[in-house]
């Protein structure tokens, strides 16, 4: 019985470590500065990216750079996480306001990540255009 408990604890710790590592990666990416070109394309000020801008930013990402799914493998996972947070936030809004505000902050980080992905994809598109013109 003791080996099973140790195995269960180790598996739980490994999953918790994996989730923490994943969050650290995309949160650090979300903190990257956004370019002026991004602001012009998105029509949103970089400092005012809010939790409700996620769908707009992902839509722009898919519209302006359809190959972004290959370039940003985490966007699907972040979208799933965002949808789960949105449901959690709605359910906790009246019952536990502090958890609802945490969910909103997480949703804002997801939006910020989508903005950074869009900015990176726009930069790559511009670089490709310059490379084609240069040849």
Rosetta blueprint (number, residue, H / E / L):
1 X L
2 X H
3 X H
4 X H
5 X H
6 X H
7 X H
8 X H
9 X H
10 X H
11 X H
12 X H
13 X H
14 X H
15 X H
16 X H
17 X H
18 X H
19 X H
20 X H
21 X H
22 X H
23 X H
24 X H
25 X H
26 X H
27 X H
28 X H
29 X H
30 X H
31 X L
32 X L
33 X L
34 X L
35 X L
36 X H
37 X H
38 X H
39 X H
40 X H
41 X H
42 X H
43 X L
44 X L
45 X L
46 X H
47 X H
48 X H
49 X L
50 X L
51 X H
52 X H
53 X H
54 X H
55 X H
56 X H
57 X H
58 X H
59 X H
60 X H
61 X H
62 X H
63 X H
64 X H
65 X L
66 X L
67 X L
68 X H
69 X H
70 X H
71 X H
72 X L
73 X L
74 X L
75 X H
76 X H
77 X H
78 X H
79 X H
80 X H
81 X H
82 X H
83 X H
84 X H
85 X H
86 X H
87 X H
88 X H
89 X H
90 X H
91 X H
92 X H
93 X L
94 X L
95 X L
96 X L
97 X H
98 X H
99 X H
100 X H
101 X H
102 X H
103 X H
104 X H
105 X H
106 X H
107 X H
108 X H
109 X H
110 X H
111 X H
112 X H
113 X H
114 X H
115 X H
116 X H
117 X H
118 X H
119 X H
120 X H
121 X H
122 X H
123 X H
124 X H
125 X H
126 X H
127 X H
128 X H
129 X H
130 X H
131 X H
132 X H
133 X H
134 X H
135 X L
